Amino acid sequence: MNRDYPLEKVRNFGIIAHIDAGKTTVSERILFYTGSQHKIGEVHEGETTTDWMEQERERGITITSAAITCFWTRTSEADKKDITKKSRFNIIDTPGHIDFTAEVKRSMRVLDGAIVVFDGVAGVEPQSETNWRYADEVQVPRICFINKLDRAGASFERSYASILDRLSPRAIRMQIPIGEEAEHEGAVDLLTMKAFTFSGKMGEEVVEGEVPAELLENAKKYRAELIERIVEQDDVAMNAYLEGKEPSLEELKAILHKAVVANQIFPVYCGSALKNKGVQLVLDAVVDYLPSPLELPPATGINPKTGDSIERHASDDEPFCAIAFKLQTDPFVGALTFFRVYSGTLSSGSYVYNSTTGTKERIGRIVRLQADKREEVEKVFAGEIAAAVGLKDTKTSHTLCDEANPIVLEQIKFPEPVVSLRIEPKTKADQEKMGIALRKLSDEDPTFRVATDDETGETIISGMGELHLEILVERMKREFNVVADVGKPQVAYRETILGSSEAEGKYIKQTGGRGQYGHVKIRMKKMEPVDLEKKISKNITREDHFEFINNIKGGVVPQEYIPAVEKGLREAMSRGFLAGFPMVDISIDLYDGSYHDVDSSEIAFKIAASMAFKEAAQKAKPVILEPIMRVEVIVPEQFMGDITGNLSGKRGQIEGMEERGMNKAVHAKVPLSEMFGYTTILRSMTEGRGNMTMEFDHYDTVPKNIADDIIASRK
C-alpha cells in the first residue's frame, strides 16, 4: 500500500481558543466545507461532531481533543479543477476550558500549526494567553481568526489590538472586515485587494468582487503595512521594494509562508463561523502558510542504549518513530492510542517497540478518525496522525519506534493537579469497578491522579479544578456504571523546607537470632531549580521535586543498600512532615553511615533513612505551600468596587484592571482555598452578569495562622 497524499500536501493543525470563542463551531464549518459531513452540527443544539461525548453536548463545551481527517481544495476556480491541488488535513479540536489544559498541551506537542480563534467582542482572553504560551514553548506556527464579528459589540480593530498588545507584536492583518455586528458581510483580502462575500444556504459559495469604495482608503493603507512586513523577511525582496518594485503575488506568498513557518509573522483573518463567513479563506491560508511535516525541524531524541542525541526526519524511508499523545477508552473497540508518526511507516499486525518502557507491543488495527467515526487503514506514513487499537502498556507521551533503531523522544510535561477529593464506592460491587474505571481514566488523562490515604484507606482523586473532577466522576458513572459518594473538594497542599540541616538515623533491633542494623547520616537542603535535560553525574538521581546525592566514600554504606536508603527517603517525603502533605523541592546528600556484617538489611537501612529524614525536616524550617490561582473576573463597571473588595478579603492580590468590551476585567492572584464556590458568590454579587476564569499560577507559603489551622485539622 502506498501513500495516498504526498507529504507536502499534508497539514497537521489544531484549533485552539478560550472557552466560548467559537472554536467548535469553526471545526464544524471546516468539516462541512471539506465535505466530511453533509449537515452542520451546532453547539447550541448539541449535535456537533467533534464534541461527541454526552457531557460535551450537554454542557456545550469541549472536554477531550478530537482528531479528524478531511480534505480541502483551495477556493480559487483554477485549483478546484486540478485534482493535484487537494490537501489532506489532520485536525485536532482542543478544549478551551482551563481545567482541560492538559488536552491543549499534549495536542500542541504533535501539531505542526494552529488556528487560534478569538471572540470578536472579547479579543484576547486568559486561556488564549495560556494556549499561546504553550504554542510558544513548542514553536508552533499560528494563524489567527477573529470570529463572531456578527455579534453586538464586536470590533475587529479592538480584538486585533489586543493580540498585538497581549500576545505578539508579530501579528499582522491579512484581511479587514466588510461591516461589523449585524452589518457583517465578508472580508477584504489585503494581498489580492479583492472583496469576498459568501452566498448559498450555508455560505458555501465564495463570491469575489471589488473592494467597497468606503473601505478602499483603509485597505490601501493596511496593505502597504502588510507588504512592508513581508518584504522585511527577505533581503532581495526588501532591496527591490526600496527601489520601487513590488514583488509579485506568488513571491509575496512564498516569503510570507517562510516567515509564518519560522514564527516571524502571525497572519490575522476575520469572519463569523456561525454565520458561515470567512472560514474557507482561513482554510486557504492553512494550505498557503502553515507548514507541511517536511518543513519542520527533524524530531530529536535520545538513543536509549548510548545516551546520544539522534534525529528523525519526516520521511517514509527512515526508521519508524512516533509519540503516543492521547489514550481514549472507546465503547466499541476498547482502548485507542493516538499517535503522531514522525518518521517511517507502520502496518497493522506488526510489532512496535515502546522505548520508554523497553517493551514490545503488537499493533492490532490502525484507525483514522472522523471524531467518533472511524476508518480502518492497513498502514500509516510519516507525518500522519492515527490511532492504534489494543496497545496494553503504552501511555501518554511514550515513544513508539523500530526496535533495531531505538529512540526516546522528549516527554510531554503536564501541570500538577491542585484540587483533590475523597471518593468511595456506594456498594461492594462498585468497589472493583471503581478501581478499573479510575485506572482507565488516569491512563487517559495525565493531570488526573489517584492515590490512597495510608491512614484512612480512602481513595483520593486529584485534578486541575472542580469542573475537571466533576466531569471525571460523571464519566465514571456513565461509561463504567460506577456509583460513588464524593467528598468536598480539597486543596492539594504541599510541604517544603526553607532552611538546611543535618541528621542521622540509626535503626538497631536486637532480638533472638539475627538483629537489624542500619545507620545513615544525611544533609538536607532546598533543591535548586534545575535543567532536567542536562547530563547529571552518576551519583545523583534527580526528578522534578527531589534530588538524591550519593556521597558515600569507602563503602561505609555498601552499594546494595543505597537504593533502600533512597526508597526510605522518598516514602518519608511522600508522607510529609507537618500535616501529611507530600514534600517537594528537597535535596538530600547521603554522606556517611555504617553497617553490620550480619545484621544489616535493606529494611533496616530504609527505616534508618526515614528516621533521618524526619529529624532533618524538623530542623530545616518546614512550611506548608498552597496553590495560588491566576483569576480573571469580568463584570459590568458598577460592580467593580464590590468585586475588588471581595477578592482582597480572600487574601487576593489585585494585579490590574482593563476594559473588556462593555465590561471591566479584574486580574488577581488568589489562594485556591478561598475560591471554592466563588462562581455562585460572583453571580449573586453581580445579578448574574459576572463571569470568571481561574488557572493555576504557582505554589506559595501559607501564612502561619492558616498553616496552624491546617495542621490542627489534619491531626
C-alpha positions in Angstrom: 0.0 0.0 0.0 1.4 3.4 -1.0 0.8 6.9 0.5 -2.4 8.4 -0.9 -1.2 12.1 -0.4 2.3 13.4 -0.8 3.8 14.8 2.4 3.9 18.4 1.1 0.1 18.2 0.8 -0.4 17.2 4.4 -1.3 19.7 7.2 -1.5 18.7 10.8 -3.0 21.6 12.7 -5.1 22.3 15.8 -7.9 24.7 16.6 -7.3 26.4 19.9 -9.1 29.2 21.8 -10.5 30.4 25.1 -13.8 28.8 26.1 -16.8 30.2 24.1 -14.7 31.9 21.3 -16.5 29.6 18.8 -13.8 27.0 18.3 -16.0 24.0 17.9 -18.3 26.0 15.6 -15.3 26.7 13.4 -14.4 23.0 13.4 -17.9 22.0 12.3 -17.8 24.5 9.4 -14.4 23.1 8.4 -16.0 19.6 8.3 -18.9 20.8 6.3 -16.8 22.8 3.7 -14.3 19.9 3.3 -17.2 17.6 2.6 -16.6 15.4 5.6 -20.2 15.8 6.7 -23.3 17.0 4.9 -25.1 18.7 7.7 -23.6 21.3 10.1 -23.9 20.4 13.7 -24.5 23.3 16.1 -23.1 23.6 19.6 -26.3 25.2 20.9 -28.3 22.3 19.5 -26.0 19.6 20.9 -25.3 18.0 17.6 -21.6 18.6 16.9 -19.3 16.0 15.5 -16.1 16.9 17.4 -17.9 17.3 20.8 -19.1 13.7 20.7 -19.2 12.9 24.4 -22.6 13.2 26.1 -21.2 15.7 28.7 -19.7 17.8 25.9 -23.1 18.1 24.2 -25.0 18.8 27.4 -22.6 21.5 28.6 -21.8 23.0 25.2 -18.0 22.8 25.9 -15.2 20.7 24.5 -13.6 18.3 27.0 -11.4 16.0 25.0 -9.5 16.9 21.9 -11.0 15.2 18.8 -8.8 14.2 15.9 -10.3 14.4 12.4 -9.0 13.7 8.9 -10.5 15.7 6.0 -9.5 17.0 2.5 -9.5 20.5 1.1 -9.0 22.2 -2.3 -8.4 26.0 -2.3 -11.4 28.1 -3.2 -10.0 29.5 -6.5 -11.7 28.1 -9.5 -8.4 27.0 -11.2 -7.4 25.0 -8.1 -10.9 23.3 -7.8 -10.5 21.8 -11.3 -6.9 20.5 -10.6 -7.0 17.2 -8.6 -3.3 17.5 -7.7 -4.1 20.7 -5.6 -6.1 18.7 -3.0 -4.6 18.8 0.5 -5.1 16.4 3.4 -5.9 18.0 6.8 -5.4 16.2 10.1 -7.2 18.5 12.6 -7.3 18.4 16.4 -10.1 20.4 18.0 -8.9 21.1 21.6 -10.9 22.2 24.7 -11.0 25.9 25.7 -11.8 25.4 29.4 -8.8 25.9 31.7 -9.5 22.6 33.6 -8.7 20.6 30.5 -5.4 22.4 29.8 -3.6 19.1 29.5 -5.5 18.3 26.3 -4.2 21.5 24.7 -0.7 20.9 26.0 -0.5 17.3 24.6 -2.1 18.3 21.3 0.5 21.2 20.8 3.3 18.6 21.1 2.1 16.8 17.9 0.8 19.7 15.8 2.7 21.4 13.0 0.5 24.5 13.1 -2.6 26.0 14.7 -5.6 28.2 14.0 -6.1 30.4 17.1 -9.7 31.6 17.4 -10.6 34.8 19.2 -14.0 36.2 20.1 -14.6 39.4 18.2 -16.1 41.1 21.2 -13.7 40.0 24.0 -10.5 39.8 22.0 -7.6 38.0 23.9 -8.9 36.2 27.0 -6.9 34.4 29.7 -7.0 30.9 28.1 -5.9 32.5 24.8 -2.8 33.7 26.6 -2.1 30.3 28.2 -2.6 28.4 24.9 -0.4 31.0 23.1 2.3 30.4 25.7 2.1 26.6 25.2 2.4 27.2 21.4 5.5 29.4 22.0 7.1 26.7 24.1 7.0 24.2 21.2 7.3 26.9 18.5 4.1 26.0 16.6 3.3 28.4 13.7 -0.1 30.1 14.1 -2.8 31.7 12.0 -5.3 34.0 14.0 -9.0 34.1 13.2 -11.1 36.8 14.8 -14.5 35.2 15.0 -18.0 36.3 16.0 -17.8 39.7 14.1 -21.6 39.5 13.7 -22.2 39.9 17.4 -23.3 43.2 19.1 -20.2 45.0 20.4 -17.8 43.1 18.0 -14.7 45.1 16.9 -12.0 43.7 14.6 -9.6 46.6 15.3 -10.0 46.3 19.1 -9.5 42.5 19.1 -6.5 42.9 16.7 -5.0 45.5 19.1 -5.4 43.0 22.0 -3.5 40.4 20.0 -0.6 42.8 19.4 -0.6 44.0 23.0 -1.0 40.8 24.9 0.2 38.0 22.6 2.7 39.2 20.0 3.6 42.3 18.0 4.4 40.0 15.1 0.7 39.6 14.3 -0.4 41.3 11.0 -3.8 41.9 9.4 -4.3 39.8 6.2 -7.9 41.0 5.9 -10.3 43.7 7.1 -14.0 43.0 7.7 -16.8 44.3 5.4 -19.1 45.6 8.1 -19.4 44.6 11.7 -22.2 43.4 14.1 -25.4 43.0 12.1 -23.8 44.5 9.0 -21.0 41.9 8.8 -20.9 40.6 5.2 -17.4 39.3 4.4 -13.8 40.4 4.2 -11.3 42.3 2.1 -8.2 40.3 1.3 -5.3 42.8 1.5 -2.8 40.8 -0.6 -5.0 40.5 -3.6 -7.2 43.6 -2.9 -10.3 41.6 -3.6 -13.6 41.6 -1.5 -15.0 38.2 -0.6 -18.7 37.6 0.4 -20.4 34.3 1.0 -23.7 33.2 -0.6 -25.7 30.0 -0.7 -27.7 28.5 2.3 -24.5 27.6 4.2 -22.2 30.3 2.8 -20.6 27.6 0.6 -20.3 29.9 -2.4 -17.4 32.3 -2.1 -18.0 35.4 -4.2 -15.1 37.5 -5.3 -15.7 41.2 -6.0 -14.2 44.7 -5.9 -13.3 46.4 -2.7 -16.2 48.6 -1.5 -15.5 52.3 -2.0 -15.8 53.2 1.6 -13.1 50.7 2.6 -10.6 51.4 -0.2 -8.5 54.0 1.6 -8.1 51.9 4.7 -7.4 48.8 2.6 -4.6 50.6 0.7 -3.1 51.8 4.0 -3.2 48.4 5.7 -1.9 46.7 2.5 1.2 48.9 2.5 1.8 47.9 6.1 1.4 44.2 5.2 3.7 44.3 2.2 6.4 46.1 4.2 6.2 43.5 7.0 6.5 40.7 4.4 9.5 42.1 2.4 11.4 42.8 5.7 11.7 39.0 5.9 13.7 38.7 2.7 16.8 40.9 1.7 16.4 40.5 -2.1 12.7 41.5 -1.9 13.5 44.3 0.5 16.1 45.9 -1.8 13.7 45.6 -4.8 10.9 47.1 -2.8 13.1 50.1 -1.7 13.8 50.6 -5.4 10.0 50.8 -6.0 9.5 47.3 -7.4 6.8 45.3 -5.5 7.3 41.5 -5.6 4.7 39.5 -7.4 1.8 37.9 -5.5 3.5 34.5 -5.8 6.8 35.8 -4.4 5.0 37.6 -1.5 3.1 34.4 -0.6 6.3 32.4 -0.7 8.1 34.8 1.6 5.1 35.0 3.9 4.9 31.2 4.0 8.6 31.0 5.2 8.0 33.7 7.8 4.9 32.0 9.2 6.8 28.7 9.5 9.6 30.4 11.3 7.2 32.1 13.7 8.2 35.6 12.5 4.7 36.5 11.4 1.2 35.5 12.6 -1.4 36.3 9.9 -4.8 37.6 11.2 -8.1 36.7 9.4 -11.7 37.6 10.3 -15.3 36.4 10.0 -18.2 34.7 11.7 -18.2 30.9 11.7 -21.8 30.8 12.9 -23.0 33.0 10.0 -20.8 31.0 7.6 -18.5 33.8 6.7 -14.7 33.6 6.3 -13.9 30.0 7.2 -13.0 28.9 3.7 -10.4 31.7 3.4 -8.8 30.5 6.6 -8.5 27.0 5.1 -6.9 28.5 2.0 -4.4 30.2 4.4 -3.7 26.8 6.1 -2.6 25.5 2.7 -0.7 28.6 1.8 1.1 29.4 5.0 1.1 26.6 7.6 4.0 24.1 7.2 3.8 20.5 5.9 5.7 17.9 8.0 8.6 18.3 5.6 9.3 21.9 6.6 9.7 21.3 10.3 12.9 20.6 12.1 13.6 16.8 12.5 12.3 15.1 15.6 15.1 14.8 18.1 15.5 12.3 20.9 18.0 10.2 22.8 19.4 6.8 21.9 18.4 4.7 25.0 21.5 2.5 24.6 24.2 5.2 24.3 22.5 8.3 25.6 23.5 10.2 22.4 21.2 12.7 20.7 19.7 11.5 17.4 17.3 12.9 14.8 14.5 11.5 12.7 13.4 13.3 9.5 9.9 13.3 8.1 10.4 10.5 5.6 8.8 7.1 4.9 12.3 5.7 4.3 13.7 6.5 7.8 13.2 4.0 10.8 9.7 4.2 12.4 9.3 6.7 15.2 6.1 8.1 16.8 4.8 9.6 20.0 1.6 8.5 21.8 -0.1 11.7 22.8 -3.5 10.5 24.0 -5.4 7.5 25.3 -9.1 7.1 24.9 -11.5 4.4 26.0 -13.8 3.7 23.1 -17.1 1.9 23.8 -16.8 -0.2 20.6 -13.2 -1.1 20.2 -11.7 -0.7 23.7 -8.5 1.3 24.2 -7.4 3.7 21.4 -3.9 5.1 21.5 -3.5 8.2 19.4 0.0 8.7 17.9 1.8 11.1 15.6 4.2 9.5 13.2 7.4 11.5 12.8 9.3 9.1 10.5 8.9 5.7 8.8 5.8 3.7 8.3 3.7 1.3 10.5 1.5 -1.6 9.3 -1.4 -3.2 11.2 -0.5 -6.6 12.5 3.2 -5.7 13.0 5.1 -5.3 16.3 6.3 -2.0 17.7 8.9 -1.2 20.3 8.0 1.1 23.2 11.4 2.6 24.0 10.1 4.5 27.1 9.2 1.2 28.9 11.5 -1.1 26.9 8.7 -3.5 25.9 7.3 -4.8 22.6 3.6 -4.5 21.6 1.6 -5.8 18.7 -0.4 -3.3 16.7 -3.8 -4.9 16.2 -5.7 -2.4 14.0 -4.9 1.1 12.9 -7.8 3.6 12.5 -8.2 7.1 11.2 -10.8 9.1 13.0 -13.5 11.4 12.0 -14.2 12.4 15.6 -16.3 9.4 16.8 -16.5 7.6 13.4 -13.5 5.5 12.3 -12.0 4.3 9.1 -9.6 1.3 9.2 -6.3 1.5 7.4 -3.6 -1.0 6.7 -0.6 1.3 7.0 0.3 4.8 8.2 3.1 7.0 6.9 5.4 9.7 8.2 3.6 13.0 9.2 0.3 11.3 9.8 -1.9 11.1 12.9 -3.8 7.9 13.6 -4.9 5.7 16.5 -3.9 2.1 17.3 -6.3 -0.4 18.8 -5.2 -2.8 21.5 -1.9 -1.4 22.9 -1.7 -2.5 26.5 1.3 -0.8 28.1 1.6 2.4 26.1 0.7 5.6 28.0 0.6 9.3 27.1 4.0 10.7 25.9 5.6 7.2 25.4 7.8 6.8 22.3 7.0 4.0 19.8 9.8 3.1 17.4 11.6 0.4 15.4 13.4 -2.0 17.9 16.5 -2.1 15.7 16.8 1.7 15.8 15.5 2.8 19.2 14.9 6.5 20.1 13.3 8.1 23.1 11.5 11.4 22.2 11.2 14.2 24.9 8.2 13.6 27.1 5.3 15.9 27.3 5.3 17.8 30.6 2.0 18.3 32.4 1.0 20.7 35.2 0.5 19.3 38.7 -3.1 18.8 39.9 -4.3 21.3 42.5 -7.7 20.1 43.7 -8.4 16.8 45.5 -11.5 15.0 46.7 -12.2 11.8 48.6 -14.3 9.2 46.7 -15.8 5.9 47.9 -17.9 3.3 46.1 -21.6 3.0 47.2 -21.6 -0.8 47.3 -19.1 -3.7 47.5 -19.9 -4.4 43.8 -18.9 -0.9 42.9 -15.5 -1.2 44.6 -13.9 -3.3 41.9 -15.5 -1.5 39.1 -14.3 1.8 40.6 -10.7 0.6 40.6 -10.8 -0.3 36.9 -12.6 3.0 36.0 -10.1 5.2 37.9 -7.2 3.3 36.3 -8.5 3.8 32.8 -9.4 7.5 33.4 -6.0 8.3 34.8 -4.3 6.5 31.9 -6.3 8.8 29.6 -5.7 12.0 31.5 -2.1 12.7 32.8 -3.4 15.5 35.1 -5.8 13.2 36.9 -4.2 11.4 39.8 -5.5 8.6 42.0 -4.0 7.9 45.4 -4.9 6.1 48.7 -4.7 7.7 52.1 -2.4 5.4 54.1 -4.1 6.2 57.4 -7.8 6.0 56.4 -7.6 3.7 53.4 -9.8 6.2 51.4 -9.3 6.8 47.7 -8.3 10.4 46.8 -8.6 11.7 43.3 -6.8 15.0 42.2 -7.3 17.2 39.1 -7.0 20.7 37.7 -10.2 22.1 39.1 -13.7 21.4 40.4 -15.2 21.1 36.9 -12.4 18.6 35.8 -13.2 16.3 38.8 -16.9 16.7 38.4 -16.7 15.5 34.8 -14.5 12.6 35.6 -16.9 11.4 38.4 -19.7 11.8 35.9 -17.8 9.8 33.2 -17.2 7.1 35.8 -21.0 6.8 36.4 -21.9 6.8 32.7 -19.2 4.9 31.0 -18.3 2.4 33.8 -21.6 2.3 35.7 -19.9 3.1 39.0 -21.9 4.9 41.6 -19.7 6.7 44.2 -20.0 9.1 47.1 -17.8 12.1 46.7 -16.4 14.3 49.4 -15.9 18.1 49.3 -13.2 19.5 47.0 -9.9 19.9 49.0 -6.8 21.9 48.2 -3.8 19.9 47.1 -1.3 21.4 49.6 2.4 20.6 49.5 5.2 20.9 52.1 8.8 22.0 51.7 11.7 23.4 53.7 13.2 26.9 53.8 16.5 26.1 55.6 19.0 23.3 55.6 20.0 20.8 58.3 22.0 17.6 59.1 20.6 14.5 60.8 21.4 10.8 61.4 19.1 7.8 61.6 20.1 4.7 63.4 17.9 1.6 63.5 19.1 -1.2 65.7 17.0 -4.0 66.8 18.4 -7.0 68.8 16.0 -9.9 69.1 16.8 -13.6 69.5 18.9 -14.7 66.5 19.7 -12.2 63.7 19.1 -8.5 64.5 18.6 -5.4 62.4 21.2 -2.6 61.8 21.0 0.4 59.6 22.8 3.8 60.1 22.9 6.8 57.8 23.9 10.5 58.0 22.3 13.0 55.7 22.3 16.7 54.8 19.1 18.2 53.7 18.6 21.5 51.8 16.1 23.1 49.4 16.6 21.8 45.9 17.7 24.5 43.4 15.6 24.8 40.2 17.5 22.6 37.7 17.6 21.9 34.0 16.4 18.4 33.9 17.7 17.9 30.3 21.3 18.5 31.4 23.5 15.4 31.8 24.0 14.8 35.5 26.7 12.8 37.2 26.3 9.1 38.1 25.9 9.6 41.8 22.9 12.0 41.5 19.4 11.0 40.8 17.0 13.8 40.1 13.4 14.3 39.4 11.1 17.4 39.3 10.9 17.7 43.1 13.6 15.5 44.6 17.4 15.2 44.3 19.4 12.3 45.9 23.2 12.6 46.0 25.2 9.5 47.0 28.4 10.8 48.6 29.4 7.6 50.4 33.1 7.0 50.3 35.0 3.8 51.1 31.9 1.6 51.3 30.8 2.7 54.8 27.3 2.0 53.5 27.5 -0.9 51.0 26.3 -0.2 47.4 23.5 -2.7 47.7 21.8 -0.7 50.5 21.8 2.7 48.7 18.5 2.0 46.7 16.9 1.1 50.1 18.1 4.4 51.6 16.7 6.3 48.6 13.4 4.5 48.9 13.1 5.3 52.6 13.7 9.0 51.9 11.1 9.0 49.1 8.5 7.3 51.2 9.1 9.8 54.1 8.9 12.6 51.7 5.5 11.5 50.3 4.1 11.3 53.8 5.1 14.9 54.6 6.2 16.2 58.0 3.9 18.9 59.2 0.4 17.8 58.1 1.0 14.7 55.9 1.1 16.5 52.6 3.7 15.4 50.0 7.0 17.3 50.3 8.6 19.0 47.3 11.9 20.5 46.2 14.1 18.7 48.6 17.8 17.8 48.0 19.3 15.0 50.2 23.1 14.3 50.4 23.9 10.9 51.9 27.4 11.4 53.2 28.1 8.9 55.9 26.8 5.9 57.8 27.8 2.4 59.0 26.7 -1.2 58.6 26.9 -4.6 60.4 28.2 -7.6 58.6 25.5 -9.9 59.8 22.6 -7.7 61.0 22.4 -5.1 58.2 19.5 -5.4 55.7 17.6 -3.4 53.2 14.6 -2.9 55.5 16.9 -1.6 58.3 18.5 1.0 56.0 15.1 2.0 54.7 13.8 2.7 58.3 17.1 4.4 59.2 16.7 6.8 56.2 13.1 7.5 57.1 14.1 8.4 60.7 17.0 10.7 59.5 14.6 12.4 57.1 12.1 13.2 59.8 14.8 14.6 62.1 16.3 16.7 59.3 12.9 18.0 58.1 12.1 19.2 61.7 15.3 21.3 61.8 15.1 22.7 58.3 12.2 25.2 58.8 9.3 23.1 57.3 6.4 25.1 55.8 3.1 24.3 54.0 2.7 25.5 50.4 -0.7 26.3 48.8 -1.7 26.7 45.1 -2.2 30.4 44.1 -4.5 30.8 41.2 -4.5 33.4 38.4 -8.1 34.8 38.4 -9.8 37.0 35.9 -13.3 38.3 36.7 -15.3 40.1 34.1 -18.1 42.4 35.4 -20.1 45.5 34.5 -18.4 48.6 35.8 -20.9 49.3 38.6 -19.8 46.1 40.5 -16.1 46.8 40.3 -15.7 48.1 43.8 -17.6 45.2 45.4 -15.6 42.6 43.4 -12.1 44.0 44.2 -13.0 44.4 47.9 -14.3 40.8 48.0 -11.1 39.4 46.3 -8.9 41.4 48.6 -10.8 39.9 51.6 -9.9 36.4 50.2 -6.2 37.2 50.6 -6.1 38.1 46.9 -3.7 40.5 45.3 -5.3 42.7 42.6 -2.8 42.9 39.7 -4.6 45.2 37.3 -7.9 46.1 35.5 -8.8 46.8 31.9 -11.7 47.5 29.6 -13.2 44.3 28.1 -15.9 45.3 25.6 -18.7 47.0 27.6 -17.3 45.4 30.9 -14.3 45.6 33.1 -11.8 42.8 33.6 -10.1 42.4 37.0 -6.8 40.4 37.2 -5.8 39.0 40.6 -3.8 36.2 42.2 -5.8 34.4 44.9 -5.2 31.3 47.0 -7.2 28.3 45.7 -8.6 27.6 49.2 -10.5 30.8 49.1 -12.0 30.2 45.7 -14.3 27.2 46.2 -17.8 28.0 45.2 -16.8 31.5 44.1 -18.8 31.3 40.8 -22.0 31.2 42.9 -20.9 34.2 45.1 -20.0 36.1 41.9 -23.4 35.6 40.3 -25.2 36.7 43.4 -23.0 39.8 43.7 -23.4 40.9 40.1 -27.1 40.0 39.4 -25.9 37.0 37.4 -23.9 39.2 35.0 -20.3 38.5 36.1 -18.2 35.6 35.0 -14.7 34.4 35.8 -11.8 32.1 34.7 -9.2 30.7 37.0 -6.0 28.8 36.4 -3.1 27.6 38.5 -0.2 30.0 38.7 2.3 28.9 41.4 2.7 27.5 44.9 3.4 29.9 47.8 4.0 29.6 51.5 0.8 29.6 53.7 0.7 32.3 56.4 1.4 30.9 59.8 -2.0 31.3 61.4 -3.6 29.5 58.5 -0.9 26.8 58.5 -1.6 26.2 62.2 -5.3 25.6 61.4 -4.5 23.2 58.6 -2.1 21.2 60.8 -4.7 21.1 63.6 -7.4 19.9 61.2 -5.2 17.1 60.0 -4.2 15.7 63.4 
